[in-house]
Amino acid sequence: MRLALPSGGLDRYTSPSQRTRVATEAWAESNLFCPICPSPHLEPSGANTPAVDFTCPRCASLFQLKSKSGPFTTKIVDAAYAAMRAAILEDRTPNLFALHYQPGDWKVHNLFLVPRFAFPLTAIEKRNPLGPRARRAGWIGCNILLDRIPADARIPIVLDGAPQPPAAVRARYRQLTPFAKLAVEKRGWTLDVLNVVRSLGRDEFSLADVYAFERDLARLHPGNRHVRDKIRQQLQILRKMEILEFLGHGRYRLL
């Protein structure tokens, strides 16, 4: 994997955002592999495929590419709120590549993947409508809140300038595929509880530690009055996925 972005032919574009889009998409076409199957490359999607930039020629998985001239910290600006929400509910969200490049050396510094099944509705933030003078007045976009997506589901492909082995990337993806088998609502709960567990910052924890986030989870899921029951159910699911181990007496360990 070469980390330098292509620069040839970019002088024909006057907009910096156009130059970035052309360069990062060309880099991705030459360097990205499929994280799901053994395919060593991805193919650009057609012009009439909104929110999909690349397709795997072997397994037909769909991918979207977001690029930024700096690290992704708390959020990623995305497209229309209603469209993203519908995509999650209908289980047709594409996998997302988030690419961080530096304008100074024109190289890829970080790149991570969020699997298509790792977007809980609680990670989608509704933006304010565009003002009356905007070209698309009234249009409502959204942000993807990265701190609402478990660290497990942000799979590094390039980390601080170091490409990660494709086998390791695919192994991380495979570990998460049980989430794809869950119904969308249950999946959202399970991702949110896993995010709480990861936020504790330690390998061993107690049921009481997770109960301490009961109000936070209730705010994320206002239609559910049995939050503690839901917490226990999601911990059981995470055990079956072999993400957690039950130690007995209300204690757990991350695997």
C-alpha positions in Angstrom: 0.0 0.0 0.0 1.4 3.4 -1.1 0.4 6.3 1.2 1.2 9.2 -1.2 -1.9 10.7 -2.8 -1.7 11.2 -6.6 -1.2 14.8 -7.8 -1.2 14.5 -11.6 -3.9 16.4 -13.4 -5.3 18.1 -10.3 -4.5 21.6 -11.6 -7.5 21.3 -13.9 -9.7 21.6 -10.8 -10.2 25.0 -9.2 -12.0 23.9 -6.0 -9.9 22.4 -3.2 -12.7 20.0 -2.3 -12.8 18.8 -5.9 -9.0 18.2 -5.9 -9.3 16.3 -2.6 -12.1 14.1 -3.9 -10.4 13.2 -7.1 -7.1 12.5 -5.4 -8.5 10.4 -2.6 -10.8 8.4 -4.8 -7.9 7.7 -7.2 -5.8 6.6 -4.3 -8.5 4.3 -3.0 -9.0 2.7 -6.4 -5.3 1.9 -6.5 -4.7 0.9 -2.9 -7.8 -0.3 -1.1 -8.5 -4.0 -0.7 -11.8 -5.6 0.4 -11.9 -6.0 4.2 -14.6 -8.6 3.9 -13.3 -11.1 1.4 -9.9 -11.9 -0.2 -10.3 -9.4 -3.1 -7.2 -7.3 -3.4 -8.9 -4.3 -4.9 -12.2 -2.4 -5.0 -13.9 -1.0 -8.1 -15.4 2.6 -8.4 -19.1 2.7 -8.4 -21.1 4.3 -11.2 -22.1 8.0 -11.1 -25.7 7.2 -10.2 -25.0 5.4 -6.9 -25.5 8.0 -4.1 -23.6 7.3 -0.9 -21.7 4.4 -2.6 -18.2 5.1 -3.9 -16.7 1.6 -4.3 -17.9 -2.0 -4.8 -16.1 -5.2 -4.2 -16.0 -7.2 -7.5 -15.9 -10.5 -5.6 -18.4 -10.2 -2.8 -20.4 -7.1 -4.0 -20.0 -5.3 -0.7 -20.6 -1.5 -0.9 -18.3 1.2 0.5 -18.5 4.9 1.0 -15.3 7.1 1.3 -15.1 10.2 3.5 -11.9 12.2 3.5 -10.6 15.0 5.7 -7.4 17.1 5.9 -7.0 16.3 9.6 -7.8 13.6 12.1 -11.4 12.5 12.6 -12.2 13.4 16.2 -15.8 13.5 17.3 -17.9 13.4 14.2 -18.1 12.9 10.4 -20.2 15.2 8.3 -22.6 13.0 6.3 -25.5 13.5 3.8 -29.2 13.8 4.4 -30.5 12.9 7.8 -33.7 11.2 6.6 -31.8 9.1 4.0 -29.2 8.0 6.6 -31.8 7.1 9.2 -33.8 5.1 6.6 -30.7 3.3 5.5 -30.0 2.1 9.0 -33.6 1.1 9.7 -33.7 -0.8 6.4 -30.3 -2.4 6.9 -28.7 -1.1 3.7 -26.0 1.3 5.0 -22.7 1.0 3.1 -19.4 0.2 4.9 -17.6 3.5 5.6 -14.0 4.3 5.0 -12.8 7.4 6.9 -9.5 8.7 5.4 -7.3 11.4 7.1 -4.6 12.9 4.9 -2.2 15.8 5.5 -2.0 18.6 2.9 1.6 19.3 3.8 3.0 16.0 2.6 -0.1 14.9 0.6 -0.1 11.5 2.2 -2.6 9.3 3.9 -1.9 9.2 7.6 -4.9 7.3 9.0 -7.7 5.3 7.6 -10.3 3.3 9.4 -13.4 1.3 8.5 -16.8 1.3 10.1 -18.7 -1.9 9.0 -22.2 -1.3 7.6 -23.9 -3.0 10.5 -22.1 -0.9 13.2 -24.1 2.3 12.9 -26.7 2.6 15.8 -29.4 5.2 15.2 -28.0 6.9 18.3 -24.8 7.8 16.4 -26.7 9.9 13.8 -27.0 13.5 14.8 -29.6 15.7 13.0 -28.2 19.0 11.8 -30.1 22.3 11.6 -31.9 23.0 8.3 -30.1 25.1 5.8 -31.1 28.8 5.9 -33.6 30.4 3.5 -30.7 31.9 1.4 -29.0 28.6 0.9 -29.2 26.9 -2.5 -30.9 23.9 -0.8 -32.9 25.9 1.7 -34.5 23.7 4.4 -32.3 20.7 3.6 -31.4 18.7 6.8 -28.1 16.9 6.9 -26.6 14.8 9.6 -23.3 14.0 11.5 -22.0 10.6 12.4 -21.0 10.7 16.1 -17.8 8.7 16.4 -18.0 8.5 20.2 -21.3 6.6 19.8 -19.6 3.9 17.7 -17.7 1.3 19.8 -13.9 1.3 19.2 -14.3 -2.3 18.1 -16.2 -1.1 15.1 -13.6 1.5 14.0 -11.1 -0.9 12.3 -7.7 0.6 11.5 -6.4 0.1 8.0 -3.7 2.8 8.2 -2.7 3.8 11.7 -0.4 6.8 12.2 1.2 6.3 8.8 1.5 2.5 9.1 -0.6 0.3 6.9 -2.1 -2.7 8.7 -1.9 -6.2 7.4 -5.0 -7.1 5.3 -5.3 -10.4 7.2 -5.6 -8.5 10.5 -8.2 -6.1 9.1 -10.3 -9.0 7.8 -10.0 -10.8 11.1 -11.3 -7.7 12.9 -14.2 -7.5 10.5 -15.1 -11.2 10.9 -15.2 -10.8 14.7 -17.9 -8.2 14.3 -20.1 -10.0 11.7 -22.5 -11.5 14.4 -23.9 -7.9 14.8 -25.1 -8.2 11.2 -27.4 -11.1 12.2 -29.2 -9.0 14.9 -32.4 -7.2 14.2 -31.8 -3.5 13.7 -33.3 -2.3 17.0 -31.5 -5.0 19.1 -28.3 -4.3 17.2 -28.5 -0.7 18.2 -28.9 -1.6 21.9 -26.1 -4.1 21.8 -23.7 -1.5 20.1 -24.7 1.1 22.7 -24.0 -1.2 25.6 -20.7 -2.3 24.2 -19.8 1.3 23.8 -20.6 1.8 27.5 -18.4 -1.1 28.4 -15.5 0.2 26.4 -15.9 3.6 28.0 -15.1 2.1 31.4 -11.5 1.8 30.3 -10.7 -1.5 31.9 -10.9 -5.2 31.0 -12.9 -6.4 34.1 -16.1 -4.7 35.2 -19.3 -5.4 37.1 -22.9 -5.3 36.2 -23.2 -2.3 38.6 -20.7 -0.4 36.5 -22.9 -0.7 33.5 -26.0 0.1 35.5 -24.4 3.4 36.3 -25.1 4.4 32.7 -28.8 3.6 33.0 -29.9 7.2 32.6 -27.6 7.8 29.6 -29.0 4.7 27.9 -32.6 5.7 28.7 -32.0 9.0 27.0 -30.7 7.3 23.9 -33.7 4.9 23.9 -36.6 7.0 25.3 -39.2 4.4 24.3 -37.9 1.7 26.7 -38.8 1.7 30.4 -36.9 -1.5 31.2 -33.3 -0.3 30.7 -31.7 -2.7 33.3 -33.4 -5.7 31.6 -32.1 -4.5 28.3 -28.6 -4.1 29.7 -28.5 -7.7 30.9 -29.8 -8.9 27.6 -27.1 -7.1 25.7 -24.4 -8.4 28.0 -25.7 -11.9 27.3 -25.5 -11.3 23.6 -21.9 -9.9 23.9 -21.0 -13.1 25.8 -22.4 -15.3 23.0 -20.4 -13.2 20.5 -17.3 -14.0 22.6 -16.6 -10.3 23.2 -17.2 -10.7 26.9 -16.6 -13.5 29.4 -18.8 -13.9 32.5 -16.8 -14.4 35.6 -19.7 -15.0 38.0 -21.2 -12.9 40.8 -22.1 -10.1 38.3 -18.6 -9.6 37.0 -17.4 -9.7 33.4 -14.1 -9.5 31.4 -13.5 -8.2 27.9 -11.8 -10.8 25.7 
